[in-house]
């Protein structure tokens, strides 16, 4: 099952990268800053951090020993910000 899971992760990641839309090139730090302060991105960042803290502080101590999805969720949510 572990090898199948690894294979599915590799195939899924490859599919996502191959079918991702083209992005425009960013030429300056100002362009990055203007994208980073848009309301939709700030709302997403705040909600991702809030959900991650909820999982870390509430769910992990209670359900972390029996449910691996708590830690997978924390890792995925924090990873989505990068």
C-alpha positions as CSV (number, residue, x, y, z in Angstrom):
1,X,0.0,0.0,0.0
2,X,2.9,2.3,0.8
3,X,4.4,1.9,-2.7
4,X,1.1,2.4,-4.3
5,X,0.6,5.6,-2.3
6,X,4.0,6.9,-3.4
7,X,3.3,6.1,-7.0
8,X,-0.1,7.9,-6.9
9,X,1.6,11.0,-5.3
10,X,4.2,11.1,-8.1
11,X,1.7,10.6,-10.9
12,X,-0.7,13.1,-9.4
13,X,2.0,15.7,-8.9
14,X,3.2,15.2,-12.5
15,X,-0.3,15.6,-13.8
16,X,-0.9,18.8,-11.9
17,X,2.4,20.3,-13.2
18,X,1.8,19.3,-16.8
19,X,-1.7,20.7,-16.9
20,X,-1.2,23.9,-14.9
21,X,-2.0,27.1,-16.7
22,X,0.9,29.4,-17.7
23,X,1.7,32.2,-15.4
24,X,2.9,35.6,-16.3
25,X,6.5,36.5,-15.3
26,X,6.9,38.9,-12.4
27,X,9.4,41.6,-13.0
28,X,9.7,43.4,-9.7
29,X,9.1,43.1,-6.0
30,X,6.4,45.7,-6.3
31,X,4.3,43.4,-8.5
32,X,4.7,40.6,-5.9
33,X,3.7,43.0,-3.2
34,X,0.6,44.2,-5.1
35,X,-0.5,40.6,-5.6
36,X,0.2,39.8,-1.9
37,X,-2.0,42.5,-0.5
38,X,-5.1,41.7,-2.5
39,X,-8.2,41.1,-0.3
40,X,-8.8,37.6,-1.6
41,X,-5.2,36.5,-0.8
42,X,-5.3,38.1,2.6
43,X,-8.6,36.4,3.4
44,X,-7.2,33.0,2.3
45,X,-4.0,33.5,4.3
46,X,-6.0,34.4,7.4
47,X,-8.4,31.5,7.1
48,X,-5.6,29.0,6.4
49,X,-3.7,30.1,9.5
50,X,-6.8,30.0,11.6
51,X,-7.7,26.5,10.4
52,X,-4.1,25.4,11.0
53,X,-4.1,26.8,14.6
54,X,-7.4,25.0,15.2
55,X,-6.0,21.7,14.0
56,X,-2.8,22.2,16.0
57,X,-4.3,23.4,19.3
58,X,-7.7,21.6,19.4
59,X,-7.7,18.6,17.1
60,X,-4.1,17.3,17.3
61,X,-4.1,16.8,21.1
62,X,-7.5,15.1,21.1
63,X,-7.5,13.1,17.9
64,X,-3.9,13.1,16.6
65,X,-2.9,9.7,18.1
66,X,-5.7,7.9,16.3
67,X,-6.2,10.0,13.1
68,X,-3.3,10.7,10.7
69,X,-5.4,13.1,8.7
70,X,-5.0,15.8,11.4
71,X,-1.3,16.0,10.7
72,X,-1.7,15.6,6.9
73,X,-4.2,18.5,7.0
74,X,-1.8,20.7,9.0
75,X,1.0,20.0,6.6
76,X,-1.2,20.6,3.6
77,X,-2.7,23.8,4.8
78,X,0.6,25.4,5.8
79,X,2.2,24.1,2.6
80,X,-0.5,25.8,0.5
81,X,0.7,29.1,1.7
82,X,4.1,28.6,0.1
